[in-house]
Amino acid sequence: MKIVLLLCMMVAVSFGISSKLSHAKKLEELHGSKLGRTILNLVNLHSSVQGPISELIEAIEELIADINTNIDEVEYKFQVRTNEHNSYVAQVGQQLQDAEQDIARMIDVIDNLLIPRRDQIRNKIESLIEYDEFNRKNVDETTLLREQEHEAYLQQIEEDNDALDAIDDAINLVSSLSNPSLLQIKNIKFTLKRLSSKQWNRVHQGPMVQALLQIALNQNFSDQGILKQIVDALNEFRNQVVDAMNSLTKQEQVNIEEFEERLEQLDEEHREFQRQINQSQVELDATNQKLEDCNQFLVQRQADRLQYQSQLDLENETYAVDTDIYTQTANELQRELPIAEQGLSLIKSADFSDIKI
């Protein structure tokens, strides 16, 4: 029985020594932090005024409750800030992505659609203008050729009329001859000589008439047989000249109709060229306007991209700062909580009054 009592006394002494060592360690930890020193100062103040220990315990418990509340509040605010950050980054990130897609699309439209189309329309207009200028040149050349042909026609008709007048004079003179006087012979030689100077390549009887005229010029028209042949040949020649003039006039009329048809064709081509030029010019103006609008939109979206990127960078930097503040605050509160709990545990200990602070 004595042995049991001795063992109990040894255990009690050992427990007391261990408890004192534990409290000493807690005091050391409390002295090592700002909050711990604040708690110890509070304990000293409370001890000096000899207030109830329950009030001190209540104050420390309220402090612990405040720390827990602050921890929850810091966690909640940071979670709200994180949600706002994620939402903002997602929103601006989508705007940035949309801007980049618009920029890529505009560059593709400008480089691969509008610029090639503009160049194509310009080349088309240049070609149409060249075709139209060639058309007008054809009009000028065709008109000049027609004027030259008509001038040649008028000149030939004038020569043929002169020939007809000379032929009629010769026929009248030769037909009136029976016993010609020297004056009549002189006049008829002059008329026949004038006839002989004409070009006969357009009439079938030309060479024969020239031969008869030469014979008539070399004799005094005493042979009535020769005179009759000359008259007949002149009449035949006159008929051929009239037929040639009629053919020439008909051909001139055909040439005029062909010329007018050609001019109408060229004018129709000219009108079509002008219509296509005007239409192409409208298309070119529309394409240039579209190109200008796309370039303005491209510049705007490039500016938007820079703005969105700046907003994202600023938000990420701000969130990083907020995260650091949260981490520091949360860590500080997490450090203060066990300190306050140690202080409360120390105050609640059974031998608190025996420990020197």
Helices and strands as residue ranges (DSSP letters): H 2-31, H 34-48, H 53-109, I 110-114, H 115-175, H 182-196, H 206-217, H 224-348, G 352-354
